[in-house]
Amino acid sequence: MATLCVYNISSYSNYHSQLHFYDTPHFIKSHKPNHFKTFSTSQSSSSPTLLDPLKPNRILTSTELQKLHFLENFKYFQELKSGSMLVRVMRDDEIDMTVRLLSESFAESMLMMPKGLMYVNLLGVLVKNYLCDRRFLMPHTATLVGYYKDDDDDSEVELAGSVEISFNEMGANDAPPTPSPPKDLPYICNMAVQKSLRRRGIGWHLLKASEELISQMSPSCEIYLHCRMIDAAPLTMYTKAGYNIVKTDNILVLLTLQRRKHLMCKQLPISESSSDSI
């Protein structure tokens, strides 16, 4: 369901600004629905926490620790027509499967590039380096993963999608895509949905989970994202979700072998949770 922006990846040095998947689409403050009783992932109590990859080389402030603990406990549940969905922050032992999802989605979007296994594997190396670097910047950024379970009691939980959020300037990419969003404001990017699970509302709820988390983590009511001009379905979804186009790439960007993009912005409603953000 998600479509991706096509970039010319020539080296990892400029990968931070080039890997931007162009995403697809309410937070329920309640207990899990009944069919979530068996909804669990491979994460166990002995698995690494969000803090583990940050311990060796980071001295975290008390505010950063508070935000990390909040990220670790964040969960978004949603019942869909065909099943149920759980969204939370990606953990250390989920990086590899998230890499596979993003690599396959990105390769699929690059219509002018080969899509063989070798190409996907090459992308995987770049994507993993990127995700690990971004993970080290938590809690100023976060990668969310969404799991889907069919209504059938015997069905297995599947990784359904992923999305990335930067909350502030410390979590922003050094060279964001054009038109450039404000670095000090929340930004949503790199959304991808498993091909076999598209058209089920998963992208929409990845977007809604991102907005809910931003409302808790950032004092800003403005959220930015990009959408390629050729991606009519995501554009319709963003518009339906309340995003408006604020700027569009100059046509000369086509000379760099990139697709023209809209920069879109949404004003979140002011609420108690946004005024008392973590």
Legacy VTK file of the C-alpha trace (Angstrom):
# vtk DataFile Version 3.0
C-alpha trace
ASCII
DATASET POLYDATA
POINTS 278 float
0.000 0.000 0.000
2.876 2.293 0.696
4.836 3.697 -2.178
8.398 4.828 -1.990
10.381 7.739 -3.292
12.911 6.747 -5.925
16.413 7.924 -5.120
19.726 7.247 -6.752
21.622 5.360 -4.028
25.281 5.605 -4.816
26.852 5.271 -1.367
25.986 4.967 2.288
27.333 8.482 2.924
24.263 10.037 1.351
21.856 7.262 2.295
20.475 9.170 5.284
18.900 11.693 2.959
17.910 9.209 0.297
15.987 6.419 2.024
12.509 7.833 2.313
9.600 5.507 1.765
6.397 7.246 0.895
3.856 6.096 3.191
0.357 4.946 3.138
-2.480 6.009 6.037
-7.282 6.255 16.127
-5.703 5.526 18.924
-7.827 3.370 21.190
-7.190 4.058 24.864
-8.682 0.815 26.094
-7.840 -2.778 26.914
-6.918 -5.181 24.166
-9.879 -6.629 22.265
-10.688 -10.273 23.023
-8.914 -11.721 19.998
-5.703 -10.014 21.141
-5.450 -12.578 23.938
-3.204 -14.626 21.681
-1.635 -11.598 19.981
2.027 -11.725 20.926
5.331 -11.391 19.144
8.599 -13.201 19.714
9.639 -10.565 22.262
10.224 -12.165 25.669
11.060 -10.704 29.054
14.698 -11.643 28.508
14.907 -9.796 25.190
16.908 -6.556 24.999
15.196 -3.335 25.992
15.330 -0.060 24.093
18.125 1.069 26.395
20.520 -1.775 25.601
21.971 -0.480 22.304
22.448 2.958 23.878
24.235 1.971 27.076
27.879 1.607 25.920
28.444 5.038 24.336
25.639 7.326 25.458
25.205 9.371 28.601
21.480 9.993 28.751
19.845 12.857 30.557
16.978 12.189 32.949
14.569 13.609 30.344
15.945 11.287 27.646
15.619 8.303 29.988
12.021 9.252 30.731
11.257 9.484 27.027
12.950 6.154 26.303
10.851 4.435 28.948
7.756 6.004 27.437
8.752 4.746 23.962
9.335 1.281 25.373
5.804 1.157 26.787
4.018 2.799 23.851
1.387 0.622 22.194
-1.344 1.330 19.682
-4.088 -1.247 19.177
-6.686 -1.272 16.451
-9.317 -3.691 15.252
-9.521 -3.914 11.476
-12.242 -5.446 9.312
-10.177 -8.553 8.712
-8.147 -8.786 11.914
-6.244 -6.767 14.485
-3.177 -4.581 14.543
-0.570 -3.709 17.163
1.972 -0.919 16.673
4.950 -0.259 18.952
8.568 0.853 18.825
10.966 -1.492 17.040
13.219 -3.483 19.358
16.763 -4.605 18.813
15.833 -8.179 17.870
13.364 -6.940 15.241
15.862 -5.015 13.134
16.584 -7.787 10.638
12.968 -8.478 9.707
12.294 -4.737 9.482
15.295 -4.457 7.162
13.802 -7.142 4.892
10.472 -5.337 4.767
12.012 -1.975 3.907
14.509 -3.404 1.402
11.836 -5.283 -0.535
9.497 -2.286 -0.519
12.208 0.081 -1.661
13.351 -2.258 -4.439
9.741 -2.594 -5.589
9.407 1.186 -5.913
12.554 1.645 -8.018
10.970 0.885 -11.367
14.138 1.747 -13.299
16.354 -0.514 -11.219
16.889 -4.294 -11.119
14.909 -6.070 -8.399
16.808 -9.340 -8.110
17.842 -10.964 -4.849
21.345 -9.523 -5.092
19.965 -5.996 -5.361
17.609 -6.508 -2.403
20.495 -7.884 -0.339
22.638 -4.857 -1.185
19.829 -2.564 -0.125
19.530 -4.609 3.058
23.088 -3.757 4.085
22.423 -0.052 3.604
19.049 -0.179 5.312
20.465 -2.018 8.341
23.258 0.520 8.761
20.693 3.273 8.484
18.302 1.734 11.028
21.097 1.111 13.521
22.346 4.695 13.199
18.822 6.037 13.619
18.186 3.743 16.592
21.201 5.223 18.357
19.484 8.640 18.204
16.490 7.546 20.300
14.501 9.102 21.948
14.812 11.918 19.400
13.699 9.503 16.707
11.877 6.177 16.678
11.044 3.404 14.229
7.626 1.848 14.732
6.682 -1.666 13.658
3.128 -2.840 13.093
2.001 -6.438 13.624
-1.147 -7.918 12.104
-3.196 -10.918 13.209
-6.072 -12.328 11.209
-9.380 -13.004 12.950
-8.750 -16.725 12.596
-7.605 -18.025 16.012
-5.055 -20.291 14.317
-3.450 -17.501 12.301
0.037 -16.289 13.087
1.124 -12.773 13.948
2.875 -11.115 10.989
5.077 -8.063 10.650
2.743 -5.842 8.644
4.579 -2.544 8.284
7.015 0.011 9.585
7.327 3.793 9.825
9.952 6.224 11.117
9.459 9.411 13.145
11.888 12.178 14.030
10.613 14.316 16.915
13.033 17.248 16.899
16.234 18.649 15.425
18.430 16.132 17.290
16.605 13.306 15.535
16.371 14.929 12.103
18.377 13.686 9.122
21.340 15.875 8.218
20.179 16.303 4.627
16.429 15.686 4.345
14.803 15.352 0.925
13.445 18.377 -0.878
11.328 20.323 -0.312
13.026 20.307 3.086
10.842 20.135 6.199
11.749 22.158 9.309
14.381 20.137 11.187
13.074 21.116 14.602
9.537 19.820 13.995
8.190 16.235 13.880
8.588 14.416 10.570
7.164 11.079 9.403
8.950 9.013 6.728
9.998 5.546 5.553
6.578 3.937 5.797
6.194 0.541 4.175
3.471 -2.122 4.310
3.892 -5.811 3.463
2.636 -6.354 -0.061
0.399 -9.265 0.971
-1.304 -7.143 3.655
-2.030 -3.960 1.732
-5.511 -2.462 1.349
-6.475 -3.425 4.899
-5.991 -0.020 6.560
-2.565 -0.908 7.969
-0.835 2.135 6.465
-3.580 4.423 7.776
-3.084 3.133 11.315
0.706 3.333 11.094
0.116 7.008 10.330
-2.355 7.381 13.214
0.007 5.608 15.616
2.759 8.003 14.559
0.529 11.005 15.213
-0.473 9.646 18.625
3.155 9.114 19.605
4.156 12.564 18.368
1.368 14.148 20.414
2.889 12.505 23.510
6.559 13.099 22.695
6.638 16.577 21.164
5.228 19.975 22.175
4.744 20.806 18.490
1.319 20.530 16.867
2.838 20.544 13.350
3.773 17.307 11.574
5.496 17.083 8.199
5.887 14.314 5.620
6.624 13.885 1.908
4.494 12.364 -0.835
5.568 11.799 -4.429
3.458 13.592 -6.997
2.854 10.334 -8.888
1.427 8.594 -5.825
-2.271 9.396 -6.096
-3.505 6.916 -3.459
-1.153 8.068 -0.664
-1.902 11.695 -1.541
-5.614 10.999 -1.187
-4.989 9.288 2.131
-2.875 12.118 3.509
-5.455 14.669 2.434
-8.170 12.619 4.138
-6.015 12.505 7.289
-5.748 16.321 7.326
-2.404 16.950 5.619
-2.070 19.876 3.231
0.550 20.551 0.560
2.835 23.389 1.617
5.484 23.107 -1.086
6.328 21.049 -4.180
9.656 20.114 -5.759
10.854 22.198 -8.670
10.666 20.321 -11.969
14.466 20.509 -12.189
14.694 17.823 -9.506
13.970 15.351 -12.327
17.519 16.002 -13.559
18.774 14.256 -10.398
16.737 11.131 -11.291
14.345 11.741 -8.413
10.586 11.969 -8.501
8.967 15.297 -7.708
7.539 15.381 -4.186
5.031 17.348 -2.176
5.949 18.499 1.318
2.786 18.145 3.393
1.892 19.422 6.849
-0.816 18.719 9.412
-1.803 20.730 12.461
-2.649 18.400 15.321
-5.465 19.589 17.582
-4.216 21.086 20.832
-4.967 18.669 23.612
-3.988 18.019 27.201
-1.575 15.320 26.088
0.211 17.624 23.632
0.539 20.441 26.146
1.927 18.034 28.742
4.255 16.126 26.392
7.000 13.949 27.786
LINES 2 280
25 0 1 2 3 4 5 6 7 8 9 10 11 12 13 14 15 16 17 18 19 20 21 22 23 24
253 25 26 27 28 29 30 31 32 33 34 35 36 37 38 39 40 41 42 43 44 45 46 47 48 49 50 51 52 53 54 55 56 57 58 59 60 61 62 63 64 65 66 67 68 69 70 71 72 73 74 75 76 77 78 79 80 81 82 83 84 85 86 87 88 89 90 91 92 93 94 95 96 97 98 99 100 101 102 103 104 105 106 107 108 109 110 111 112 113 114 115 116 117 118 119 120 121 122 123 124 125 126 127 128 129 130 131 132 133 134 135 136 137 138 139 140 141 142 143 144 145 146 147 148 149 150 151 152 153 154 155 156 157 158 159 160 161 162 163 164 165 166 167 168 169 170 171 172 173 174 175 176 177 178 179 180 181 182 183 184 185 186 187 188 189 190 191 192 193 194 195 196 197 198 199 200 201 202 203 204 205 206 207 208 209 210 211 212 213 214 215 216 217 218 219 220 221 222 223 224 225 226 227 228 229 230 231 232 233 234 235 236 237 238 239 240 241 242 243 244 245 246 247 248 249 250 251 252 253 254 255 256 257 258 259 260 261 262 263 264 265 266 267 268 269 270 271 272 273 274 275 276 277
